[in-house]
């Protein structure tokens, strides 16, 4: 029984270590979700919660790659301030897989923002 408790404790500590690294932006999961990471670690410790609890519904959330809301060349308004167009789009793993939109200001200096700071300028 004590061996079983130690197995669970070691697994929980392993998961906690990963969560702490994730919170400090030091763990890059890429296309793995946090729940997927947890299930992977439990499997490594030979722990199956569904089997042990008599359940079948516990499953990790699958990663869904999202498409960017805007596209290169779109005319945008940034922070409700100035108008420009999108030059490049990148996916920032460090920022929880957010799309980052790169654009230039009136002086030609390149800047970037996430979707929340951008609005599409509707063509008339």
Buried (B, 14 or more C-beta within 10 A) or exposed (E): EEEEEEEEEEBBEBBEEBBEEBEEEEBEBEEBBBEBBBBEBBEEBEBEEEEEEEEEEEEBEEEEEEEBEBEEEBEBBBEEEEEBBBBEBEEEEEEEBBBBBBBEEEEEEEEBBEEEBBBEEEEE
